[in-house]
Amino acid sequence: MNAYLMITGVTGGLGSAFAIDCARRGYNLYLTDRDERGEELAQFLRDKFGIEVQFRRCDLSSMDLRMELYETLKKEGRRF
C-alpha cells in the first residue's frame, strides 16, 4: 500500500495551493474538506499529475466527524 500526504481544507486558498504543489512533486494525496467540491480538485490532480488521490468529505470542526475519519483511516490501514 502506498503512503499518502494528508491535506485538509483543500477547497480553500492555502489547502488547494498545497495540494497542487505536492501533486506536482509526485506525492500521493489524501484530501479532506467539508465542501464536496474537493472531489473535483482530486480528479483534476489525478488527471494532470497521474498520482493517487483520495478525497473524503469531512467537517473537521466536529469531534464526532474527526473520530469517524480517524476510524475510517485506521480501518483502511492508510499510511501517511
Gaussian input, Z-matrix of N, CA and C with variables (Angstrom, degrees):
# hf/3-21g

backbone

0 1
 N
 C     1     B1
 C     2     B2     1     A1
 N     3     B3     2     A2     1     D1
 C     4     B4     3     A3     2     D2
 C     5     B5     4     A4     3     D3
 N     6     B6     5     A5     4     D4
 C     7     B7     6     A6     5     D5
 C     8     B8     7     A7     6     D6
 N     9     B9     8     A8     7     D7
 C    10    B10     9     A9     8     D8
 C    11    B11    10    A10     9     D9
 N    12    B12    11    A11    10    D10
 C    13    B13    12    A12    11    D11
 C    14    B14    13    A13    12    D12
 N    15    B15    14    A14    13    D13
 C    16    B16    15    A15    14    D14
 C    17    B17    16    A16    15    D15
 N    18    B18    17    A17    16    D16
 C    19    B19    18    A18    17    D17
 C    20    B20    19    A19    18    D18
 N    21    B21    20    A20    19    D19
 C    22    B22    21    A21    20    D20
 C    23    B23    22    A22    21    D21
 N    24    B24    23    A23    22    D22
 C    25    B25    24    A24    23    D23
 C    26    B26    25    A25    24    D24
 N    27    B27    26    A26    25    D25
 C    28    B28    27    A27    26    D26
 C    29    B29    28    A28    27    D27
 N    30    B30    29    A29    28    D28
 C    31    B31    30    A30    29    D29
 C    32    B32    31    A31    30    D30
 N    33    B33    32    A32    31    D31
 C    34    B34    33    A33    32    D32
 C    35    B35    34    A34    33    D33
 N    36    B36    35    A35    34    D34
 C    37    B37    36    A36    35    D35
 C    38    B38    37    A37    36    D36
 N    39    B39    38    A38    37    D37
 C    40    B40    39    A39    38    D38
 C    41    B41    40    A40    39    D39
 N    42    B42    41    A41    40    D40
 C    43    B43    42    A42    41    D41
 C    44    B44    43    A43    42    D42
 N    45    B45    44    A44    43    D43
 C    46    B46    45    A45    44    D44
 C    47    B47    46    A46    45    D45
 N    48    B48    47    A47    46    D46
 C    49    B49    48    A48    47    D47
 C    50    B50    49    A49    48    D48
 N    51    B51    50    A50    49    D49
 C    52    B52    51    A51    50    D50
 C    53    B53    52    A52    51    D51
 N    54    B54    53    A53    52    D52
 C    55    B55    54    A54    53    D53
 C    56    B56    55    A55    54    D54
 N    57    B57    56    A56    55    D55
 C    58    B58    57    A57    56    D56
 C    59    B59    58    A58    57    D57
 N    60    B60    59    A59    58    D58
 C    61    B61    60    A60    59    D59
 C    62    B62    61    A61    60    D60
 N    63    B63    62    A62    61    D61
 C    64    B64    63    A63    62    D62
 C    65    B65    64    A64    63    D63
 N    66    B66    65    A65    64    D64
 C    67    B67    66    A66    65    D65
 C    68    B68    67    A67    66    D66
 N    69    B69    68    A68    67    D67
 C    70    B70    69    A69    68    D68
 C    71    B71    70    A70    69    D69
 N    72    B72    71    A71    70    D70
 C    73    B73    72    A72    71    D71
 C    74    B74    73    A73    72    D72
 N    75    B75    74    A74    73    D73
 C    76    B76    75    A75    74    D74
 C    77    B77    76    A76    75    D75
 N    78    B78    77    A77    76    D76
 C    79    B79    78    A78    77    D77
 C    80    B80    79    A79    78    D78
 N    81    B81    80    A80    79    D79
 C    82    B82    81    A81    80    D80
 C    83    B83    82    A82    81    D81
 N    84    B84    83    A83    82    D82
 C    85    B85    84    A84    83    D83
 C    86    B86    85    A85    84    D84
 N    87    B87    86    A86    85    D85
 C    88    B88    87    A87    86    D86
 C    89    B89    88    A88    87    D87
 N    90    B90    89    A89    88    D88
 C    91    B91    90    A90    89    D89
 C    92    B92    91    A91    90    D90
 N    93    B93    92    A92    91    D91
 C    94    B94    93    A93    92    D92
 C    95    B95    94    A94    93    D93
 N    96    B96    95    A95    94    D94
 C    97    B97    96    A96    95    D95
 C    98    B98    97    A97    96    D96
 N    99    B99    98    A98    97    D97
 C   100   B100    99    A99    98    D98
 C   101   B101   100   A100    99    D99
 N   102   B102   101   A101   100   D100
 C   103   B103   102   A102   101   D101
 C   104   B104   103   A103   102   D102
 N   105   B105   104   A104   103   D103
 C   106   B106   105   A105   104   D104
 C   107   B107   106   A106   105   D105
 N   108   B108   107   A107   106   D106
 C   109   B109   108   A108   107   D107
 C   110   B110   109   A109   108   D108
 N   111   B111   110   A110   109   D109
 C   112   B112   111   A111   110   D110
 C   113   B113   112   A112   111   D111
 N   114   B114   113   A113   112   D112
 C   115   B115   114   A114   113   D113
 C   116   B116   115   A115   114   D114
 N   117   B117   116   A116   115   D115
 C   118   B118   117   A117   116   D116
 C   119   B119   118   A118   117   D117
 N   120   B120   119   A119   118   D118
 C   121   B121   120   A120   119   D119
 C   122   B122   121   A121   120   D120
 N   123   B123   122   A122   121   D121
 C   124   B124   123   A123   122   D122
 C   125   B125   124   A124   123   D123
 N   126   B126   125   A125   124   D124
 C   127   B127   126   A126   125   D125
 C   128   B128   127   A127   126   D126
 N   129   B129   128   A128   127   D127
 C   130   B130   129   A129   128   D128
 C   131   B131   130   A130   129   D129
 N   132   B132   131   A131   130   D130
 C   133   B133   132   A132   131   D131
 C   134   B134   133   A133   132   D132
 N   135   B135   134   A134   133   D133
 C   136   B136   135   A135   134   D134
 C   137   B137   136   A136   135   D135
 N   138   B138   137   A137   136   D136
 C   139   B139   138   A138   137   D137
 C   140   B140   139   A139   138   D138
 N   141   B141   140   A140   139   D139
 C   142   B142   141   A141   140   D140
 C   143   B143   142   A142   141   D141
 N   144   B144   143   A143   142   D142
 C   145   B145   144   A144   143   D143
 C   146   B146   145   A145   144   D144
 N   147   B147   146   A146   145   D145
 C   148   B148   147   A147   146   D146
 C   149   B149   148   A148   147   D147
 N   150   B150   149   A149   148   D148
 C   151   B151   150   A150   149   D149
 C   152   B152   151   A151   150   D150
 N   153   B153   152   A152   151   D151
 C   154   B154   153   A153   152   D152
 C   155   B155   154   A154   153   D153
 N   156   B156   155   A155   154   D154
 C   157   B157   156   A156   155   D155
 C   158   B158   157   A157   156   D156
 N   159   B159   158   A158   157   D157
 C   160   B160   159   A159   158   D158
 C   161   B161   160   A160   159   D159
 N   162   B162   161   A161   160   D160
 C   163   B163   162   A162   161   D161
 C   164   B164   163   A163   162   D162
 N   165   B165   164   A164   163   D163
 C   166   B166   165   A165   164   D164
 C   167   B167   166   A166   165   D165
 N   168   B168   167   A167   166   D166
 C   169   B169   168   A168   167   D167
 C   170   B170   169   A169   168   D168
 N   171   B171   170   A170   169   D169
 C   172   B172   171   A171   170   D170
 C   173   B173   172   A172   171   D171
 N   174   B174   173   A173   172   D172
 C   175   B175   174   A174   173   D173
 C   176   B176   175   A175   174   D174
 N   177   B177   176   A176   175   D175
 C   178   B178   177   A177   176   D176
 C   179   B179   178   A178   177   D177
 N   180   B180   179   A179   178   D178
 C   181   B181   180   A180   179   D179
 C   182   B182   181   A181   180   D180
 N   183   B183   182   A182   181   D181
 C   184   B184   183   A183   182   D182
 C   185   B185   184   A184   183   D183
 N   186   B186   185   A185   184   D184
 C   187   B187   186   A186   185   D185
 C   188   B188   187   A187   186   D186
 N   189   B189   188   A188   187   D187
 C   190   B190   189   A189   188   D188
 C   191   B191   190   A190   189   D189
 N   192   B192   191   A191   190   D190
 C   193   B193   192   A192   191   D191
 C   194   B194   193   A193   192   D192
 N   195   B195   194   A194   193   D193
 C   196   B196   195   A195   194   D194
 C   197   B197   196   A196   195   D195
 N   198   B198   197   A197   196   D196
 C   199   B199   198   A198   197   D197
 C   200   B200   199   A199   198   D198
 N   201   B201   200   A200   199   D199
 C   202   B202   201   A201   200   D200
 C   203   B203   202   A202   201   D201
 N   204   B204   203   A203   202   D202
 C   205   B205   204   A204   203   D203
 C   206   B206   205   A205   204   D204
 N   207   B207   206   A206   205   D205
 C   208   B208   207   A207   206   D206
 C   209   B209   208   A208   207   D207
 N   210   B210   209   A209   208   D208
 C   211   B211   210   A210   209   D209
 C   212   B212   211   A211   210   D210
 N   213   B213   212   A212   211   D211
 C   214   B214   213   A213   212   D212
 C   215   B215   214   A214   213   D213
 N   216   B216   215   A215   214   D214
 C   217   B217   216   A216   215   D215
 C   218   B218   217   A217   216   D216
 N   219   B219   218   A218   217   D217
 C   220   B220   219   A219   218   D218
 C   221   B221   220   A220   219   D219
 N   222   B222   221   A221   220   D220
 C   223   B223   222   A222   221   D221
 C   224   B224   223   A223   222   D222
 N   225   B225   224   A224   223   D223
 C   226   B226   225   A225   224   D224
 C   227   B227   226   A226   225   D225
 N   228   B228   227   A227   226   D226
 C   229   B229   228   A228   227   D227
 C   230   B230   229   A229   228   D228
 N   231   B231   230   A230   229   D229
 C   232   B232   231   A231   230   D230
 C   233   B233   232   A232   231   D231
 N   234   B234   233   A233   232   D232
 C   235   B235   234   A234   233   D233
 C   236   B236   235   A235   234   D234
 N   237   B237   236   A236   235   D235
 C   238   B238   237   A237   236   D236
 C   239   B239   238   A238   237   D237

   B1=1.4459
   B2=1.5236
   B3=1.3046
   B4=1.4616
   B5=1.5168
   B6=1.3230
   B7=1.4610
   B8=1.5237
   B9=1.3184
   B10=1.4553
   B11=1.5173
   B12=1.3000
   B13=1.4563
   B14=1.5270
   B15=1.3418
   B16=1.4621
   B17=1.5227
   B18=1.3229
   B19=1.4640
   B20=1.5249
   B21=1.3281
   B22=1.4525
   B23=1.5256
   B24=1.3167
   B25=1.4546
   B26=1.5158
   B27=1.3363
   B28=1.4658
   B29=1.5236
   B30=1.3268
   B31=1.4650
   B32=1.5192
   B33=1.3274
   B34=1.4612
   B35=1.5135
   B36=1.3017
   B37=1.4596
   B38=1.5137
   B39=1.3305
   B40=1.4692
   B41=1.5155
   B42=1.3318
   B43=1.4621
   B44=1.5173
   B45=1.3257
   B46=1.4690
   B47=1.5238
   B48=1.3356
   B49=1.4686
   B50=1.5263
   B51=1.3322
   B52=1.4700
   B53=1.5232
   B54=1.3363
   B55=1.4655
   B56=1.5269
   B57=1.3208
   B58=1.4671
   B59=1.5234
   B60=1.3245
   B61=1.4642
   B62=1.5238
   B63=1.3179
   B64=1.4682
   B65=1.5203
   B66=1.3342
   B67=1.4616
   B68=1.5243
   B69=1.3165
   B70=1.4607
   B71=1.5371
   B72=1.3325
   B73=1.4704
   B74=1.5291
   B75=1.3429
   B76=1.4566
   B77=1.5223
   B78=1.3292
   B79=1.4639
   B80=1.5257
   B81=1.3277
   B82=1.4542
   B83=1.5197
   B84=1.3236
   B85=1.4596
   B86=1.5223
   B87=1.3248
   B88=1.4535
   B89=1.5184
   B90=1.3250
   B91=1.4563
   B92=1.5202
   B93=1.3280
   B94=1.4556
   B95=1.5227
   B96=1.3167
   B97=1.4577
   B98=1.5134
   B99=1.3111
   B100=1.4661
   B101=1.5210
   B102=1.3118
   B103=1.4635
   B104=1.5268
   B105=1.3164
   B106=1.4655
   B107=1.5271
   B108=1.3351
   B109=1.4668
   B110=1.5276
   B111=1.3088
   B112=1.4608
   B113=1.5135
   B114=1.3345
   B115=1.4642
   B116=1.5244
   B117=1.3237
   B118=1.4658
   B119=1.5280
   B120=1.3149
   B121=1.4666
   B122=1.5244
   B123=1.3238
   B124=1.4602
   B125=1.5278
   B126=1.3323
   B127=1.4642
   B128=1.5291
   B129=1.3175
   B130=1.4562
   B131=1.5272
   B132=1.3239
   B133=1.4651
   B134=1.5192
   B135=1.3358
   B136=1.4746
   B137=1.5292
   B138=1.3264
   B139=1.4649
   B140=1.5220
   B141=1.3107
   B142=1.4673
   B143=1.5256
   B144=1.3454
   B145=1.4613
   B146=1.5295
   B147=1.3259
   B148=1.4588
   B149=1.5245
   B150=1.3173
   B151=1.4632
   B152=1.5238
   B153=1.3313
   B154=1.4567
   B155=1.5204
   B156=1.3141
   B157=1.4605
   B158=1.5171
   B159=1.3021
   B160=1.4604
   B161=1.5270
   B162=1.3275
   B163=1.4518
   B164=1.5157
   B165=1.3204
   B166=1.4625
   B167=1.5200
   B168=1.3101
   B169=1.4596
   B170=1.5241
   B171=1.3340
   B172=1.4545
   B173=1.5228
   B174=1.3222
   B175=1.4628
   B176=1.5246
   B177=1.3162
   B178=1.4582
   B179=1.5265
   B180=1.3293
   B181=1.4623
   B182=1.5309
   B183=1.3225
   B184=1.4624
   B185=1.5289
   B186=1.3159
   B187=1.4708
   B188=1.5241
   B189=1.3317
   B190=1.4622
   B191=1.5256
   B192=1.3278
   B193=1.4652
   B194=1.5223
   B195=1.3231
   B196=1.4778
   B197=1.5177
   B198=1.3195
   B199=1.4688
   B200=1.5267
   B201=1.3267
   B202=1.4632
   B203=1.5294
   B204=1.3287
   B205=1.4638
   B206=1.5206
   B207=1.3237
   B208=1.4621
   B209=1.5285
   B210=1.3232
   B211=1.4678
   B212=1.5304
   B213=1.3156
   B214=1.4662
   B215=1.5236
   B216=1.3225
   B217=1.4693
   B218=1.5206
   B219=1.3216
   B220=1.4704
   B221=1.5251
   B222=1.3444
   B223=1.4545
   B224=1.5354
   B225=1.3361
   B226=1.4732
   B227=1.5224
   B228=1.3305
   B229=1.4660
   B230=1.5206
   B231=1.3181
   B232=1.4672
   B233=1.5190
   B234=1.3145
   B235=1.4708
   B236=1.5219
   B237=1.3256
   B238=1.4591
   B239=1.5082
   A1=109.20
   A2=116.08
   A3=121.47
   A4=111.84
   A5=115.27
   A6=121.45
   A7=108.89
   A8=115.51
   A9=122.15
   A10=110.46
   A11=114.77
   A12=122.68
   A13=105.64
   A14=117.34
   A15=120.41
   A16=110.22
   A17=115.02
   A18=121.54
   A19=107.54
   A20=116.04
   A21=121.46
   A22=109.85
   A23=115.76
   A24=120.45
   A25=113.13
   A26=116.64
   A27=120.24
   A28=115.34
   A29=118.36
   A30=117.33
   A31=111.36
   A32=117.50
   A33=121.66
   A34=111.18
   A35=116.57
   A36=122.83
   A37=114.61
   A38=117.29
   A39=119.83
   A40=112.13
   A41=116.69
   A42=119.66
   A43=112.42
   A44=117.00
   A45=119.12
   A46=110.94
   A47=117.61
   A48=120.10
   A49=110.78
   A50=117.16
   A51=120.54
   A52=110.61
   A53=116.22
   A54=120.37
   A55=111.32
   A56=116.76
   A57=120.30
   A58=110.56
   A59=117.55
   A60=120.83
   A61=111.08
   A62=117.44
   A63=120.37
   A64=111.74
   A65=116.98
   A66=120.24
   A67=110.23
   A68=116.70
   A69=121.76
   A70=110.42
   A71=116.28
   A72=121.55
   A73=112.84
   A74=116.75
   A75=120.71
   A76=115.92
   A77=118.42
   A78=120.61
   A79=110.66
   A80=116.51
   A81=120.79
   A82=107.49
   A83=116.77
   A84=120.43
   A85=112.87
   A86=114.25
   A87=122.44
   A88=105.27
   A89=116.40
   A90=121.94
   A91=111.12
   A92=115.63
   A93=120.47
   A94=109.60
   A95=114.11
   A96=121.56
   A97=106.99
   A98=116.93
   A99=119.54
   A100=110.97
   A101=117.27
   A102=123.00
   A103=109.45
   A104=116.63
   A105=120.46
   A106=113.56
   A107=118.09
   A108=120.23
   A109=112.05
   A110=116.93
   A111=120.23
   A112=112.30
   A113=116.79
   A114=120.33
   A115=110.66
   A116=117.48
   A117=120.66
   A118=110.71
   A119=116.44
   A120=120.17
   A121=109.97
   A122=117.00
   A123=120.58
   A124=111.03
   A125=116.64
   A126=120.02
   A127=111.54
   A128=117.09
   A129=121.15
   A130=110.67
   A131=117.27
   A132=121.00
   A133=111.77
   A134=116.86
   A135=119.91
   A136=110.38
   A137=114.91
   A138=120.29
   A139=112.06
   A140=117.21
   A141=121.23
   A142=113.11
   A143=116.83
   A144=119.65
   A145=114.15
   A146=118.43
   A147=121.55
   A148=113.93
   A149=116.73
   A150=121.10
   A151=109.40
   A152=116.14
   A153=120.76
   A154=108.12
   A155=115.83
   A156=121.13
   A157=108.49
   A158=115.95
   A159=122.71
   A160=107.25
   A161=116.64
   A162=120.66
   A163=108.84
   A164=115.11
   A165=120.43
   A166=108.56
   A167=114.67
   A168=119.47
   A169=107.95
   A170=115.92
   A171=120.56
   A172=109.38
   A173=115.83
   A174=121.32
   A175=106.91
   A176=115.81
   A177=120.59
   A178=113.46
   A179=118.05
   A180=119.82
   A181=110.94
   A182=117.45
   A183=122.66
   A184=109.96
   A185=116.61
   A186=120.86
   A187=110.99
   A188=117.41
   A189=120.00
   A190=111.62
   A191=116.76
   A192=119.81
   A193=111.50
   A194=118.02
   A195=120.06
   A196=110.34
   A197=116.47
   A198=119.78
   A199=111.21
   A200=116.13
   A201=119.82
   A202=110.49
   A203=116.69
   A204=120.76
   A205=110.32
   A206=116.99
   A207=121.33
   A208=110.63
   A209=116.78
   A210=120.18
   A211=111.26
   A212=117.20
   A213=120.89
   A214=110.76
   A215=116.26
   A216=120.31
   A217=110.83
   A218=116.06
   A219=120.09
   A220=111.29
   A221=116.15
   A222=120.78
   A223=110.98
   A224=116.37
   A225=121.08
   A226=111.77
   A227=117.51
   A228=120.81
   A229=112.79
   A230=117.26
   A231=121.11
   A232=111.49
   A233=115.45
   A234=122.60
   A235=108.11
   A236=115.45
   A237=120.11
   A238=110.76
   D1=138.31
   D2=-178.88
   D3=-77.34
   D4=155.36
   D5=173.98
   D6=-87.73
   D7=150.03
   D8=-178.69
   D9=-124.70
   D10=155.65
   D11=170.72
   D12=-106.52
   D13=126.20
   D14=-178.23
   D15=-94.99
   D16=133.16
   D17=176.11
   D18=-130.27
   D19=129.00
   D20=179.45
   D21=-103.67
   D22=158.58
   D23=178.17
   D24=65.59
   D25=43.67
   D26=-171.00
   D27=-75.64
   D28=-9.53
   D29=176.54
   D30=-91.63
   D31=-4.02
   D32=177.16
   D33=-90.88
   D34=174.37
   D35=-175.36
   D36=-57.62
   D37=-60.16
   D38=-178.01
   D39=-68.27
   D40=-41.89
   D41=-179.29
   D42=-59.68
   D43=-45.76
   D44=179.96
   D45=-69.89
   D46=-35.48
   D47=177.34
   D48=-64.24
   D49=-42.54
   D50=176.75
   D51=-62.01
   D52=-44.05
   D53=-178.41
   D54=-61.88
   D55=-45.30
   D56=-179.63
   D57=-64.60
   D58=-43.70
   D59=-179.52
   D60=-63.90
   D61=-43.84
   D62=-179.93
   D63=-68.28
   D64=-37.20
   D65=176.52
   D66=-63.67
   D67=-42.15
   D68=178.45
   D69=-58.80
   D70=-32.55
   D71=179.69
   D72=-84.29
   D73=-2.14
   D74=174.07
   D75=92.54
   D76=10.34
   D77=178.10
   D78=-75.15
   D79=140.53
   D80=168.22
   D81=-77.12
   D82=140.08
   D83=-170.65
   D84=-121.02
   D85=144.76
   D86=169.29
   D87=-120.12
   D88=110.21
   D89=-172.29
   D90=-107.65
   D91=143.03
   D92=174.24
   D93=-132.64
   D94=152.06
   D95=173.14
   D96=-168.85
   D97=155.92
   D98=176.88
   D99=-80.02
   D100=-13.87
   D101=179.89
   D102=-95.71
   D103=128.58
   D104=-178.22
   D105=-65.92
   D106=-11.87
   D107=177.23
   D108=-65.24
   D109=-11.35
   D110=175.76
   D111=-59.57
   D112=-29.11
   D113=177.88
   D114=-64.88
   D115=-34.58
   D116=177.30
   D117=-63.46
   D118=-43.43
   D119=177.51
   D120=-64.22
   D121=-42.38
   D122=179.21
   D123=-57.89
   D124=-45.37
   D125=179.46
   D126=-65.18
   D127=-41.31
   D128=176.98
   D129=-57.88
   D130=-45.44
   D131=-178.49
   D132=-67.26
   D133=-38.48
   D134=175.93
   D135=-59.55
   D136=-48.59
   D137=-176.27
   D138=-67.32
   D139=-44.12
   D140=-173.89
   D141=-75.46
   D142=-39.25
   D143=-171.97
   D144=-112.32
   D145=-5.21
   D146=176.91
   D147=63.45
   D148=34.00
   D149=179.96
   D150=-108.76
   D151=168.86
   D152=173.62
   D153=-84.55
   D154=129.91
   D155=178.73
   D156=-135.57
   D157=123.46
   D158=173.77
   D159=-108.42
   D160=141.51
   D161=175.88
   D162=-127.65
   D163=137.04
   D164=174.96
   D165=-134.45
   D166=124.45
   D167=176.43
   D168=-73.41
   D169=127.18
   D170=-178.44
   D171=-160.07
   D172=130.96
   D173=173.85
   D174=-92.49
   D175=100.41
   D176=-174.40
   D177=-72.08
   D178=-3.88
   D179=175.16
   D180=-77.80
   D181=-11.26
   D182=179.16
   D183=-97.98
   D184=120.86
   D185=178.65
   D186=-59.13
   D187=-41.97
   D188=-179.79
   D189=-62.11
   D190=-43.09
   D191=179.77
   D192=-69.93
   D193=-34.77
   D194=175.31
   D195=-62.40
   D196=-43.62
   D197=179.55
   D198=-65.60
   D199=-38.12
   D200=176.99
   D201=-62.63
   D202=-43.39
   D203=177.19
   D204=-61.60
   D205=-45.24
   D206=179.42
   D207=-58.68
   D208=-46.50
   D209=-179.62
   D210=-64.28
   D211=-38.45
   D212=177.31
   D213=-62.97
   D214=-46.16
   D215=179.92
   D216=-62.54
   D217=-40.95
   D218=178.34
   D219=-63.65
   D220=-44.04
   D221=-179.62
   D222=-64.32
   D223=-38.35
   D224=179.89
   D225=-75.05
   D226=-13.92
   D227=-179.72
   D228=69.66
   D229=31.39
   D230=-179.34
   D231=-64.78
   D232=142.10
   D233=175.21
   D234=-113.12
   D235=134.79
   D236=-179.08
   D237=-123.09

